[in-house]
Amino acid sequence: MADVLVVEDNPVNQKLVSAILTREGMSFRCAEHGGIALAMLGEERFRIVIMDIMMPIMDGHAAVRAMRADERFRHLPVIALTANNDPDEPARCLASGCSMFMTKPFRREELLAGLRRLMLPAAVAAG
C-alpha cells in the first residue's frame, strides 16, 4: 500500500510533488492521466489521491467521477490541483467528487496541511 497516488501529466509538477512527499517520508506512485490512475487504483491501495484536473486522455473530473461511481473508491480522499483560475472551478471540482481544491502554484505547507487533514480520518478508521 502506498500513501499517495499522484495523478499529474506534467513531469515538473510530478517532481515537485514527489520531492515534497519524499521529504515527508510518504510513499507514492505517479500516473500521467486519469485512465492510468484508475488502473493503478484497481491494482494497489492508496490512502489519498492528488489529482491534476487538466490532463490529456482522461482529465481529473472524469477520473474522480469514475472513482466515485466505484464503491471501492467512493470515500478515498482526493485533492484537486489545477492551474485553472476560473472562479467556478472549485465548485466543479467538488461536484465531481473531490475532497479538497488547490490552485497551482500551491505552497508546500498548504499541500501538507491538506494531506494531513484528509489522511487522518483514514488512519483513525484503520487503527
N, C-alpha and C positions, 0 to 999 in steps of 0.2 A: 504494500500500500504506500503510495506517495502522498505527501501532504497536499500538493498543489498541481493542478493541470493548467498550464499557461497556454492560452489559445491566442496566437499573435502571428500575423503574416510578415511583419517587418523584423528582419534579423537584428537591427539595432535595438529595437524595443524588447525583443526576446532577451538579448544580452543584458539590458538594463534591469529587467525584472528578475532574470536569473541571478544576477550579481546580488541584488537585494535579498532574495530568498536564500542564497548560499551563505551570505554573511549572517543570516538569522538562524542558520542550521536547519532550514526546511528542505525536504526532498521535493523534487518537482520533475515534471516531464513537459515537453513543449509539443504543440500541434500547430500547423501552419494555417488551418482553416477549420470551420465547424464540422465538416464531414469527417475529417481525421479525428477531431476531438470526440465525436460520438462513437467512432470505432474504438478509440482508446478507453472510453468510459465503459464499453462493453467488455473489455479485457482486464481492466485494472481498477482498483478502488482508489478514490481521491477524497480528501476531506473538503476541498474547495476548488472552485474554478475561477481563474482570472480570464475574462473573455473580451477580446477586442471586438468591437461592434462592426467596424467597416473592414471587411475582408473579401477577397475574391472567392469564388466557388460556392461556399456557404457562409453567409455573414453571421454575426453574433446573434441577431434577432432570431433568425431561422433555427440556429443551433440550440438556443435556450428554449424556444418553443418546443422543439423536438425532445429536449431533455425533460421538460415539464409534462409532456404527454406520456412519458415512460415512468411508471410507478417507482422504479428503482432510483430515479434521479429527481423525483418530484421535490424533495426537500434539500437537495445538495446546494449549498450556498454558491452564488455566482456574483462576482464583482465585475461589472461592465466598465470597460475602458474605451474611451473614444476621443478623437480629436474634433469631432463634430460639436461646434459651439451653438447649434440651434437650440433656442430656449425650450423647445418641445422634446428634445432628445432624452432628458432624464425620465420624463413620463413614458415615452415609448419604451425605454429600457425596462422600467418597472412593469409596464403592461406585458412585455414579452416574458417576464418571469425572473428578471434579475433581482438580486437581493440588495444591491448597492450600486451606485453610479459614481464614476470618477472621470474627470476630463483629463486629457493629455495636454500639456505635460503635467504629470502628477508629482507630488512631493513624496519622498521615501516614507516620511513619518505618517502621511495620510494613508498610504497603502498598507503599512504595517498595522496601523490602528484598525483599519477595516478588516484585515486578515484576523487579527486577534479577536475582534468583536464577533465576527461571523463563525470563527472556528471554535470558540469557547463552548457554545451550546452543544456542538457535536462531541466535544471532548467530555463534557459533563454527562451526556447521554450514554456514551460508551463506557464511562468509568463507573 
